[in-house]
């Protein structure tokens, strides 16, 4: 939601954002029209755009919760997928002691 507010310096636009914990935050809408981005910033924007395409079904998850038993507060499946894009999880150990080589083992 957007609203316009008259303040002593002039009129500003505010927008609201609902957080996963139920809180609502109001902030001034940023003006990016005159912003000049460096090559590094443009590269990071491209990487972030790619990361957001990784898990489109995470965005439409009705519960929006991390199903993996996530211990990070306010972390949802979408945020976890984007985070994994930038910092892929590492497999530190694989236990194959009970593997027989047959299907379903």
C-alpha positions in Angstrom: 0.0 0.0 0.0 1.2 3.5 -0.8 0.2 6.8 0.8 1.3 10.4 0.4 2.1 12.4 3.4 2.6 16.2 3.6 5.7 17.1 5.7 7.4 20.5 6.4 10.1 19.8 3.7 7.4 18.7 1.2 5.3 15.8 0.1 6.7 12.2 0.5 5.4 8.8 -0.5 5.4 6.0 2.0 4.9 2.3 1.3 4.1 -0.5 3.8 5.8 -3.9 4.0 4.4 -6.8 6.0 7.0 -9.0 7.7 6.6 -12.7 8.2 6.2 -12.2 12.0 3.1 -10.0 11.4 4.7 -6.6 11.9 4.1 -3.8 9.4 6.9 -1.4 8.5 6.3 2.0 6.8 9.2 3.6 4.9 9.8 6.2 2.3 9.8 5.0 -1.3 13.4 5.2 -2.6 14.0 7.2 -5.7 16.4 5.3 -8.0 16.0 7.5 -11.1 19.4 9.2 -10.8 21.3 6.3 -9.4 24.4 5.3 -11.4 25.5 1.7 -10.7 29.1 0.5 -11.0 29.9 -2.7 -12.9 30.2 -4.7 -9.7 26.7 -3.5 -8.6 25.3 -4.4 -12.0 26.9 -7.8 -11.8 25.5 -8.4 -8.3 22.0 -7.3 -9.5 22.3 -9.9 -12.4 23.3 -12.6 -9.9 20.4 -11.8 -7.6 18.0 -11.8 -10.5 19.3 -15.3 -11.4 19.0 -16.4 -7.8 15.3 -15.4 -7.7 14.5 -17.6 -10.6 15.9 -20.8 -8.9 12.8 -21.6 -6.8 9.7 -19.9 -8.2 7.4 -22.4 -6.3 9.0 -21.2 -3.0 7.4 -17.8 -3.6 3.9 -19.2 -3.9 4.3 -21.5 -0.9 1.2 -20.7 1.1 2.8 -21.4 4.5 6.1 -19.8 3.4 7.9 -21.8 6.0 11.2 -23.6 5.8 10.3 -27.3 5.7 13.9 -28.4 6.6 13.6 -27.4 10.3 15.3 -24.1 9.8 16.7 -22.4 12.9 17.0 -18.9 11.5 14.1 -16.7 12.7 11.9 -15.2 9.9 13.5 -17.4 7.3 11.2 -18.8 4.7 11.7 -21.2 1.8 12.2 -18.4 -0.7 14.9 -16.7 1.3 16.6 -20.0 2.0 16.7 -20.8 -1.8 18.2 -17.4 -2.6 20.7 -17.8 0.2 21.7 -21.2 -1.1 22.3 -19.7 -4.6 24.9 -17.3 -3.2 26.4 -19.7 -0.7 25.8 -23.3 -1.8 25.6 -25.9 1.0 28.7 -28.1 1.2 28.5 -31.9 1.7 31.0 -32.6 4.4 30.5 -36.3 4.9 28.7 -39.2 3.3 28.1 -42.4 5.3 27.8 -45.4 2.9 28.3 -48.2 5.5 24.8 -49.6 5.1 24.7 -49.2 1.3 24.6 -52.5 -0.6 24.5 -51.2 -4.2 20.9 -52.4 -4.7 17.8 -50.2 -5.2 16.3 -48.7 -2.1 19.4 -49.5 0.0 
